[in-house]
C-alpha cells in the first residue's frame, strides 16, 4: 500500500460523540394512496435521513433537537416540507406527495436521445450515474460508452457513435459549442474529457436525429447544461493517489448569486513507476487546472452564468522504432487550454423566453518528434481559437407546444507550424434555425425544424430539415420516428490544405419503441444513416467519399427487482461501411465493431453506507489495415474480441462536519490484454499491436464536502 493510501486511512480515525436520538418513521404514498419507493426524506441542515423502501415505508434516527424542518422529495412530485419537534420521543409521520406534472403520462420527443438529469422524471439516467459507473473514472464519455450506439474505442480521441468518427460528435455547454472537449491525445492513445460531471445538472446524449438548435455534428450531439445556484455555501477537498483538488462555493446572503473556485492537480509519476507501461515515459503525465464559475439571479426567472476553465498538461515517452529497426523514437506533448462562456436566460413575459451567450476558447499544442540516431526530428505547433455568439428565442404556444428560433456566429482561427512550414486559416461561420414542438394531443407530439449554415472559408451554404414524431401507446409506452439532414465541415487538417471541399453530410432515419416506469426502462431502436461527401485523400484531397450505417439497439434498466440494486444492459448491432480517406472502396472502418454490449450493475449496502458498481463491456473485433494483403482484401483482418470489467466502490461517511466519500476505482480489473489494432512498418515486415499504456488503471481517493451532504443523493440513485 502506498504512503498516501495509509495516510488516507489514518484520517478516518477521528472521535465521534454519541448523542441522544429521535426515531422518525412512517409511510409515503401518492394521491391514490399507492406507496412511493425511493422518496428522499431527511432533516434539513443535518446528515440525518433515509429513502423509502418498496412499500413506501421509512425509518431513521436524528440527533437534532427542537423544531426542525423535515423534507420529503421525489422527482415528478412536489417537495413536502413539514415542521417536526425532536424531543427524543418516537415520531410516526405518514406523508402524501402530489405530482407536479405527470411527465410519464405525457408523450415526449425521444428518438435518438438519451437524457441524464436530476430534474426531469422521464430521464433514463441521472447525472450521478456518470460518476458511479464502474471503470469510467468519472469521465462523462467513458460512462456514455455503456449506452447503445457508442463504440468501445480506446485508441482514438472522441465519442464514436453509430459508425461515425469521434470528430462527428460535437459537445455543447449551455448551447455553446466546445472546440476541444478532450485533453490532447497521444498517437494511438485515447484522451479523457476535460470537464467534471459535477459541473452539470443535465446531460443529453443524442445518437442521432437531434434538434435543429445544434449543428456541425454529423453523427451525434452531447449537450451539457450547467448547474444553477447552489442551496448553500460549501467547500471541498479531494486527496487521490494521482493528485489532489480543492473547491470553494460561496452563496451570497441574499441567495441571489454565487461563485465557485476549483483547482486540481494530477501527476501519474508514482503510478507509472509502480505499474509497467507500454512505452517508457520521458515526461510523466502531469495536469494542472482550475475553474471559476459565477452565477447571478437577475430576477425571479432570469439567470446569468459565467464560466472560465483552464489547464496545462504535458506528457512524453520513448520507445522502439517500428520503422528504423534498433532505433528509438521520442514523442513529447505540451498542451495549454482555456474555455470560457457567458450565458443568460430570462422569461420576457407573454410566453416569450430568451437564451443567449458568448464564448471564447483557445487550445495550444506543442509536439516534439524525434527518431533518435536517424535524426528525423520534427516540431509541430498548433493553435485553435474559437469565438462564438448565440441567441435563441422561445414562444410558448399553449400549455406545452412552443416555437423556437435563433442564430449563432463563430469566428475560428487555426494555426499550424510544422518545422518551418505554416498552414493557417480563418473562418466565419453563421447559422440560423427555426423549430416548433407541437402537442396535437397528450398522446401525439411532433417536432419540425430547419437549420441553415454558411462558412466563408468554403463559401458553401446548406439547408438541413429535421422532423420527428412521437405517439403515446399507453401510460408507459410510446413509439417515435425521426428524420434529419446533418452537415459538418471537414476536419481542420484537410481544410488547411484545401478550402473548396464540400460539407460532409449524413441523412438519419430512426424508429424507437420505449416503455418506462419509475422502476424500469425498456428501449429499442433501429436506424439507417447515409453518408455523402466524405473526405478522401487519394488521389488528392476531395469530397467524393460515401458510406452508410444501419443497425438495431436495445437498452434495459431495472431498479426494482433486486433490493437496493440497479442495473442496465445495452446492446448494439452495427452494419457500417465507408469509402473515405485512403480507402479503395466501401469497407467496415477500423473504429467500428459489429456487436457491442455493456452490463452495468450497482448495489447499495445500507448498513455500511457503501455503493459498489461493476461494469462489463464487450465488443467484437474491429478491422485493421494489413499492407501485406492484396487490395481486394483491404481491412480484411480483425482484432481479437474486446472484454473488460470495471469496478468502483464508494464508502459514504462523515468526518467531523464533512460529508466524506472514499472511492476505489479499477478499470480492466482482470488485466485483459486489449488490442485496438496493429501498425506496420512501411515495408510491411514488422508490426506492433496498438494497446493501452497500462493494462489496468487503479485509483484511490478521499473526497470531503463541507456544507453539503451528498449522501442522500448517492442513496437516491439506487
N, C-alpha and C positions, 0 to 999 in steps of 0.2 A: 504494500500500500504506500502511495506517495505521501510525503510530509504534509502536502496541502490537504489530502483526504483525512489524515489523522487530526489535523487542525480543525477541520470542519466537524469531526465527531466530538472533539473537545468542547466546541461551542454549544453542543446540545445539553451539556451538564450544567444546568442553572437551577437555582432554588425555585420551587413552586409553592405558593402559600395556599393552604386549604381554607375554604370559606364555606359558610352555610349556603345552602342551595334551595331554590324553589322549583318544584316539579310542575311542568305545564304539559297538558295532554288534551286530546280531543280528536275531532274528525272534520275533514274539509269536504264539502260537496258543492255541486253546481246548482243551477236554478231548478233542475229536475230531481234534486236530491240524490244524484248519482255521485259516487265517490270520485275524488280527483287525486290521482297519484302524482308525485313529483312536484308538489307545491313547496316553495321555499318559505319556511317560517323561522323567524329569528327576532330577537330583541334588538332594536335599533341602537347603534352605538356600542354594541358588545360583540363578542365572538360566539355567543350562545344561540344555537338554533339547530334545525334539522330539516328534513324533507318528508313529505307524507309517503306512506307505503302504498301498495297496490289497492288496498281497501280504503284509502283516504285518511287513515289514522296517523297520528304523530305523537311523539313524546320526547321531551328533553328537559334538562335542568339548567337553571341560571343562577349565577352568584350575585346578580344585580339586586338592588334593594329599592323599595319605594315605588312610586309611579313610574312606569316605563311604557314605551311605545312598542307594541308587537306588530310586526309586518308579515303579511301573507301574500305571495305573488306567484303568478304562473303566466307564461306567455299566452296572449289571447284573452286574458281576464283582467278586470280592473284590480289593481293592487288595493288590499284592505289594510288599514292601519287602525289599531284599537288600543286604548289605554288599559293597562293591567297593573294591579297593585301587588308587588312581590314582597311578601312578608315571611316567607318560609312555609306557609300553608299551601298544600297542593291546589292547583287550579285546573278545572276542566272547562275547556272552551271549544265549542263547536262553531265552525266557520262556514259561511256560504259565500262563494265567489260568483260574480256576474261577468259574462263575456262582454268584451269591448265591441268587437265586430267579429262575427263568426267567419273568419277567413277560410276555415276548412270547408265551409259550405258555399263559398264564393269561388267561381271559376277564376283561374289565374293563367297568365301567359307564361308557359314553361318550356316550350320546345327548345332543346339545345342548351338549357341553362340550369346550373346548379348554384344555389344560393346558400351562403353561410352567414347567419345573422343572429344577434342576441335579441332582436326586437320583433321579428315577424314570426307568427305562429306557423306559417306554411313553409318554413325553410327545411332543407334536407339535412344540413349540417349547421352547428353553431360555431362561432368563432373559436371557442375554446377547443373544439375538435382538432384544430390545426396544431396546437401545441401539446396535445395528449395522444397523438398518433405515434405509435412505436416506430423507431428508426427514422422519423422525419427530422429530428433535432431542431424542432420549432421553425422549420423552413416552410413557408407557405406553399411553394411549388412542390416540395417533396411530399407534403400531405395531400395535395391535389392529385398527385400521381396515383393515389389509391382509388380515384373515381374513374368511371367508364370514359373511354375516349382518349385518356392521357397515356403516353408511352413511357416505358421504363428506360430512358436514355441516360446513361451515366458518363458519356464521353464527350458530350456537346452541351453548349450553353442554351438554356431556354426550356420552355414548356412545349412539348411536341404533341399535337392534338390531331387525331383522325387523318393521318397521312400528311400533315403539314409540318414544315420545319419549325425550329424554335423561333426564328425570325417572324414567322407568320402569326404568332400570338403577341398581342400588344397588352401592356399594362397601363391602367389609368388610376390615378389617385384623385378623388373628388372631381372626376371628369377631365382632369388634365393628363395628357399622355406622358409617360415616363420613358425617356430616351434610353437609359441604361439601368434597368431594374435589377441586373445581376452584377456581382463582382466580376471584374475582368478575369477571364479564364486562361488557363494554360493549354497548350496543344494536347488534345485527347483527354482532358480532364474537365468535368462539369463544374460550374461555379454555382454557389447558392445565391439566393435572393438577398438584396441589401436591407430590406425593410422588416422590422419586427412585427409579428402578427398582433402584438398587444396595442399597436397604434390604431388598429381598425376595429370598428363596430360591425362592419358588414363586408362580406366578400362574395362577389358574384362571378362564378366561373362559367363562361359560355363556350361550349364546344362547337357552336355554330348557330347561324340564324339570329344573331344578336341585333339590338336596336340600332336604328339609323343615327342615334346620337353619337355613335362611335365609329371611327374609321381606321384605315391603314392597318387592319389586322385581317389578313385574307382567310385565316382558319379559325381564330379564336380571340376572345377578349377576356381579360382578367380585370374586373372593375372593383376597386377598393374604396371604401368610404371611411373616413377618419372619425375618431370619437368626438363627441360633443363635450360640454362642460362636465368635469368630474363632480361627484356628490360631496366630496370633502378634500381637504389637503392631505397629502401623503408624501412619503419618501420611501425609497427602495435601495437595496444593495444586493448585489449578486457576487458570489465568490465561486469560481469554477476551476477545474483542473486545467483549463486552457485560457484563463484570463479573469476579468472582473468587470462589473458595471455598476454605476450608481445613477439614481434618478431622484428628482425633486419635482413635485406637482403642487402648486400653491393656488388655492381658490380664494378669491377676494372676499372681503367681509360682506359685501352686498350680493355675493354669489352670482355675479353677472360676468365675471371674467376670470381667466386662469392662465398661468404659464407653466410650462413643463420644460425642465432641463434634464438631459440624459447624456451620459458619456460611457463609452465602453472600450475595452482593450482586449485583444486576443493575440496570443502568442503560442504557436504549436511547437516551439523548440523542445520542451520537455517530452511532449507526446512522441514526436518523431525520433527522439533519441532513445526512447524506450521500445517503440514498436518499429520493426523493419519497414523501410519504404522501398517502393519500386525503383525510384531514382534517388541519387544521393543529393540531398539539399545543399546548396551553397549559401543561400539566404533562406532561413527558416520562415515559414508563413507568419506574417505579422499584420495586424489590422488595428488602427486606432480611429475612432469616430465619435461623433456627438450630434445631438439634435436639439432644436429649440422650437417649442410649439406655443403659440399664443391664441387664445380664444376669447371672443368678446360677444356677449349677447347684446345686440343693439336695440332690441325691442322684444315684445312677447314672442315674436315669430322670427326675428332676424338673428343671424349668427355670422360673425366674421372670424375666419381662421387663417393663421399664418404659420407656415411650417418651413424650417430650414434644416437640412441634413447634410453632413459632410463626412468623408472618411479618407484615409490614406492607407494603402496596403502595399506589400512587397512580397516577392517570393522568387526563388531561383533554384535551379537544380542542374546537375551534370550527370550524364550517363553515356553509355557506349553508343558510338555512332553506327547506325544501320547502313549508311551509305558508304562510309570510309572505314573498312574493317580494321579494328585495332585502335581507332582514334576515339576521342571523347568529344561530346557536344555539350554546349552550355546554353541555357535559356534563363534569362532574368527579366523580371517584370516589376515595374513600379506603377501604381495607379493612384490618381487623385480624382475625387468625385464630389460634386456639390449638386444638390437638388433643392429647390425652393418653390413654394407656391403660396398664393394669397387668394382665398376664396370667400365669397359672400353669398348668402341666400336669404330671401325675405319674402313674406306674403305681402303683396301690393294692394290687396283688397279686391272685392268683386270677383273672386275666383282666380285672380292672377298671382303667379309666383315668379320669382327671378332667381336664377343661379348663375353666377358669373365668377371669373377667376383669371389670374395671370400666373405664369410660372417661368422659371429660368433654371437651366441645368447646364453643367459643364463636366466633361469627363476627359481626363488625360491619361494616356498610356505611354510608358517608355519601355521599350523592349530591346534587349541586347542579345544577339545570337552569335555564337562563335563555335566553329568546328575547329577545335584545337589541333595543332600540327599542320593541317591543311590551310589554316588562316583564312577560312571562309567566314569573315566577320560581317555582321550587319547590325545597324542601329535603326530602329523604327520608332517614330514618334507620331501619335495620332491625337487629335483633339476634336471633340464633338460638342458644339454649343447649340442649345435649342431654347428659343424664347416663344412663349405662347400667350394667347388671349382667347377667352371663350365666354359666350353668353348664351343662356337658354331661358326662354320664357315659356311658362306653362299656364294654360287656361282650363279651369275645370268646366266640364260640360255635364252638369247634373251631379248625382251622388258619387259616381265612380269614373265615368268617362272623362277624358281630357284630351287636349290638343297641346302639343309642344313643338316649338320651332326655335332655331338658333343658328349660330355660326361660330367659326373659330379661325384663327390665323396663327401660323407657325413660321418662324424665321430660323432656318437651320444653317449652321456653318460647319463644314467638315474640312479638316486639315490633316494631311498625311505627308510625312517625310521618310523616305527610305534612303539611308545614307545621304547622298547629295541630291536625290530626286524628290520633287514635290508634286503632289496631286491634291488640289484644293477645289472646293466649290461651295456656293451658297444657293439656297433655295427658298423661295417664298411660296408657301402652301396655304391655300384658303379652302374652306368648306362651309356649306350651308345645308340645313336639313329641315324637314317638316314631317311630323309623325302624329298619329292620333290613336288612342286606345278607346274603343267604343264597346260599352257593355250593352249588347242588344237585349239581354235579359240576365238574371243571376246565373244562368247556365251557359250563356254564349257570349264570348268576348272576341273581338278582332283587333289586330294592330296593323296599320298600314302606314308606310313612310317612304320617303325617298331622300337620298343624300347625293349632293353634287360636290365634286372636288376639282381643284386646279393646282398644278405645280408649274412654277415659272422655269425651273431647270429643264424639265422635259417638254414644257409647252404643251401639256396634254390636259384634257378635261374628261371626267367620267360622270355618269349618272347611274346611281345604284338604287333600284327599287327593292323594298323588303316588305313582306306580308306574312302574318301569322294568324292563326285562328285556334281557339280552344273551346271545347264543349264539355260541360259537366254531366257525367252519366248518372251519378247519384251523389250522396253526401261525401263520399270518399274518393271516387274515381273520376278521371277526365281523360280526354284524348286531345291531342294538339297536332297541328300541321304548320309547317313554316317553309317559306321560300325566300331567297335573297341573293343579291349580287354583291360581291365584296372585292374591293380593289386595294392594291398596295404598290407603293413604289419599290423598284428593285433595291437590293442591298447596296450599302454605300460603296463597297469595293468595286462594284460594277458601274455605278453612276459616276465614279471618279474618272473612269476611263472613257465612258460613252454616255452622252447626255440624251440622245434621241431614242432611248428604249421606250417600250410601251409599259403601261401599268400591268403588273401581274394581276390575274383576275380569276376568281372562283365563284361558281354558282352552287348554292346549297339547296337541298331538298331534305326535309326532316319530318318524320312522323313519330309521335310519342304517345305512350299509354302510361298513366301514372295513377297509383292508388295510395292514399295517405291517411293515417290517423295519428293521434298523439303518440302511439306506441310503435308504429311500424311504417315503412315506406317501401313500395314496390314501384319500380320504374323500368320500362323497356323502351328502347328507341332504335329506329332504323334510319339510315341516312344514305344519301348519294351526293357526291361532290365532284364537279367537273372543273379541271384547271385549264386556263388559257394563258398564252403569252408569258410562259415561264422563261427565266433567263437560261440561255445556253452559252457555253464558252467555246464551242467548236462549230465551224472552222474559225469563227471570231465571236465576239460578244454580240448576241442578238436576242430577240424576243420570240423565238419560234418554238419554245418548249410547250409540252402538253402533259396531261395526266388526269387521273381520276382517283377517287377513294370512295368506297362503299362498305357498309358493314352493319352490324347489329350489336346492341349493348344491353346489359342487364345490371340493375342495382337493387339490392335488398338490404334494408336496415331494420333491426328488431331491438327494441328497448324494453321488452316486457317478459318474454318467455323465460329468461334466466334472471333470477333475483339479483339486483344490484349490478347487472351486466348490460352491456350494449355492444352490438357488433354490426358490421356491414360487410356485404360481399358484392364485388363488382366483377364483371366480365365483359370483354370487348373482342369482337371478331372484326378484323380489318382486312379488306382486299384492296390494295392500292398499287398503282404503277405510275412511274414518271419518266418522261424523257426531258431531262434538264441538265444543266452544266455540261459535263463532258460525256454524258450517256449517249450510246449509239442508237438506242431505241427505248421504248417504254418498258421498264422493269420495276420490280419492287425496290424502293430506295433503301439505303443502308441504315436508316434511322427508324424503320417501321417493322414491327413484329406482327405476325398474323393473329396470334392469340395472346392476350394479356389478362391477368386476373389478380385480384387482391382480396385478402381476408383481414379485416381489422377487428380485433376483439379487445374490449376494455372491461375490467372487473374492479368494482369498488368494494373494499373491505372496511366496513363502517367501524368495527371495534378497534382497528388500528389506524383509522383515517388514512388509508393508503389506496391509491389508484394504480393499477397495473395494466399496461397495454401491450399487446403483441400484434405485429403486422407481418403477414406473409404475402410476398409478391412473386408473381410468376410471369414469364414471357417466353414464347418460343424463339428459336434462333433467328437472328437478323442476317440479311445478306451482307457480304463484303466482297471487295474487288480483289481478284487474284490475277495478276498480269500474265501468269503462265497459261491461262486458259485461252482458247480461241475466242474471237469476237462474238460468235453466236452463243457463247456461254458466259456472257457478261453478267456479273453479280450472281453467279450460279451457286457459290459456296454459302454455307450458313454457319453462324456461330453456335456454340452449344446453348442449351436451354438456360434461361436466367431464373435463379431461385435465390431468395433471400428472406431472412427473418429478422425483424427489428423489435427491440424491447424498450419500453420506457416505464419507470416506476416513480410515483410521486408520493412522498410521505408528507402529510399536512399536519402542522402543529403550531404552537405559539412559543416564542422565546421572549420572555419579558412581556412587552406590549406589542411585539412584532408578529404578524402572521408570517409563518415560515414554511417554505416548501423545500424539501430535499429531493433532488432529482438524480436518477441514474438512467442513462440512455445508451443503448448499444445498437449500432447498425450492423447488419450481416453477422449476427451473433454466432452463427455456426461456422463462420470463416470460409464460406463457399468461394471457390476460385471463379471470379467473374471475368468474362471476356466479352468486350464490346465489339471486337473486330480484329483485323490484322493490318499492319502496314508493312510494305515491301521496299527493298532497295530498288533503285531504278533498273537494275539488270534482272530483277526478279529472283535472284539466287538466295537472298536472305529475307527472313520475315520476323516480325515481333508482334506478340499479342498486345492489344490495347486493353490495359487493366487499370483499376483504381490505384492511387498512390499507396494506400494501405488496404488490406483485405477488409478490415472492420474499423469502426470508429467507436471509441469508448469515451463516455463523458459523465462527470460527476459535478453537481453544482448545488449550492445553497442560495436560495433567494428569499430575502426578508422584506416585508412590506410594512411600513409604519403608518397607521392611519386608516387603512382599508383592509378588511378581512375578505379575502377571495376564496375562503374555504367553501362557503355555500355555493359559489359559482362553479367550483370544481365538482362538488357533490351533485348539483343540479344537472350537470352534463351527463350523468349516468342514468 
